[in-house]
Amino acid sequence: MPAGAPRGIGTGESSRSCGALRAPCGATLYLTCVCLPLLSIAAMAQVTLNVVLTNGPASNRFNIAILSEGYTDGQLADFRSHASNAVNTLLSRAPFSEYRNYFNAHSISVPSNQSGSDHPGSGIYRDTYFNTTYDNVSDRVISFPTNAMGQGKVDALLQQFLPQSDLAVVLVNDTISGGSDGSAKTAIASIGFLAGEYLVHEIGHVMAGLGDEYETLYPGYPAIEEPNTTRETNRNSIKWKAWISADTPVPTPETSAYAGVVGLFEGAHYNPTGWFRPRLDCAMRSSFAPFCEVCREALVLALYERVRPIDGWLPADLVQGGPDQAPANFSVAVQQPVSHPLTVQWLTNGVEVPGATATSFTIMPSALGHGARSVTARVSDNTSLVRNDPAAVLTQTVTWTELRLLSPTVLAGDRFAFRVTGNAGRLVAIQASPDLVNWSSLVTNVFGPANDWFTNSTTGSSRRYYRAVTPPK
């Protein structure tokens, strides 16, 4: 295959080659007769969207879209069942199983004129919606066109039916096990015996950019390191060094003594030498193997790049104000992983409050002191699945700030000034009133995060009251 071709999973089985069965002119005839029916499908298809799994708002969940390929109109009920099975298979595997609550899933049913997929090596061609085809040598790697006839159709369906999709999976109605990472935007997997293995492996590619850990030479394959592949042999420079014990040699011998540890094992990225992987075995290398620690970490980080641990907060407006004599109440809604809790820590004016670790927090504003005042909720996932989080994606903070008017100062010529404290992050109106009932705006500006001064522009002003307000979002 040429460089940049879709990647598939290794099965440990000998590849099938049926080149002798290829029709001399089959490709030309196939391309001639398949284009027009595909156009008619695009115009006539009755596409439906069905919920497979829902755990919360699409705006803060990892949204999976399963699309049908090679299912005729009469087989779409089977597709919806297959899509549900695929999602359950994925979310039963670590680390996805620990974060099952973070996922939503939908199926998009679109009929094909014929069932199955192309097998050029066996002279089999099918008229299907996404025009998928198996590799003509191994009959294991499934790909589709990266142009409008393949990936373009996926993009159009997602835009119309699930624009917030984070991951697309084209599910191929073919019993020959196969798959690939499509065009690096979409995972492709069949419903064959190894369907779950291909699905999980290809999603590792698409979701977290994981690399294949195969040793079979692949001339011209891009020499770009992935989270789980490297050419580095200096222990202190290995990207997953936090997972390697001090007593594990680097490089690591492929012996039973090191079969259960993270190290630096030679053979990866389609090279038997010069490239290294973290574990002796992994889902990115073999069927029925779990993801190694390094791959699990990459997948969790990829999940948190799209999903935040805080679902919502109250008060909804992050700019607050009010009397110091009334208690102020704050709370956050967090989405918990399956078997370990997120940690919550409240801070006032940037300082941790001892023991304030619940999802709600109450304080008297007067206890915040004078000047710029703030209340912060910090939510973190201290999972053992992650040891390297350079972008701190496993932590989220929400901060409420207060607008206050301080330090009134009389100036010459009946003029005056006062400080506006608090970081509103948006426009703030300074208003005046003669009676605390009728208010008029004097100026609208962005104040903060440092203290800003307001100075009146007229002289001879009568005595009035002043306040700072923020308009509704």
Steps between C-alpha positions, in 0.01 A plus 500: 500500500623855440614722783211656686258216422248408772638287779343172604538264793730199505320171557788258527348301212649445157370747246263393226603567142252436222672693225446219251127562510515864389317580175729674250257784435294477815631825644404701194154350479451543875586868503274561202193337647536603864514878475146566379327275757699670778367836388148367501545361852614838624185657362253228605632360827265518797752574771399464865675590826451273800620530859728217612620646830447832673667619819465877484512808280679461168692819578690320777508134398713302258256441216538187287322460166467150350416509127368207296688369198388213280163465668201494265178668603368171633813446711502832685327349804795259522735797470346675797551185706857466374568867583380449856720192536799693365456780755460252786812314385704820493381621839571164660873540432737699720540793519162570335317288759616730782358803319184348355298789649695745284368359171193550284445287191266515200454288192444652157315257272554551129416219253724358232383343176684179586627341819861435590811667361746465213757220505713574193731207574204265454336690217208605722355848465202653678300817438516664845446849634854579616673291231714301745745240378725237654869496416556279197792316660429443869120535480517645852549874459179684407517846349276746320564804280628807681310722255129581470413137426616377842618729778305785345177305546589429862567870561173602335294256707665608822447866421132438438416250774769519771715813462646455849643159416847433640555161338349337192498124443397350165363152582534269200246221454753236404596185689866514397676661796668823401535871561725804490523856623345615173625844415627568855161660571281189502541148635385215277416151628306202372264272693723194460626267772768747608267801469556616856877473470510702181259757641699562818832508315385743231339731754837511674642643177224754440429614855851527645733478201646171621744324269519144380752291689561251221849399391425404138689734270284761325724692256419869482294509820534849657769509770284697742488395864166437670421500873589128518793481257846652518856479375635644827715269712623745766298411812463862610370606160243223442155657481348232727789493749256562789366148440841325496627365833859571596581127500370447143786500249481728195476366232295222659559131422199315356499236772237372741666698780384823338175381343290697749685831523538820301841536344658562161444199275654502155274454200224748411380743234550238227866456588660198670791712623561861591141562615365419846166441675404519871381143564575151380142486371213745456175550310699706251706188422282190543140392509349425843777692681398790726628852447830551681540766768645753257217456250237516773651826622490647149136401460398656833682822411327503160165457673564791735603722211136479386311452826537710814450358851258778600155473344364826638506749788285731706470794505514481121637854478866507600484868593339547839401780733275541801479591869776378726243399764334226289663158444618429146443148367703332227491152349636293213356196324771248414485187287653211688699213348371150571716387792705794626380845609607837372647730765356843574686782675357846573721808516433855614713778358722229349567322831376147574234474772585204727233232493298670224483198270126452440323599179337795679647789695349778713678808632417841639636759253638700791736208570668563165655822627540822302616569148475253216308194623447161338371150562641210296402135457781275380405152379767241419516141386785337691467173309783250516457458123691825438848593616577766240255789455712790369198702386313438829190381311395287798438814707238771452435813704200730518547840663238747614624858537331797663462854374552756776529878515770614742723795597276799418724801442395866470675692224514872421208664321226285649648195337560163664632152431463148636656160436318215326638162613427154367555332167170494315649378176239696306341846481406668826270798530557769766158631597383792715178562690363785714271269699621137466195434282559672168836420343671643191819377335798733498759286321540142377844349500696179564643503853760265648681287572699783662332784687362769270395854585184681400510880494194715430530726199274783616516760776230624731347156540235460768537227762425161345541125558716285272518131411669269250285244317558242229239439231358150461709262286 
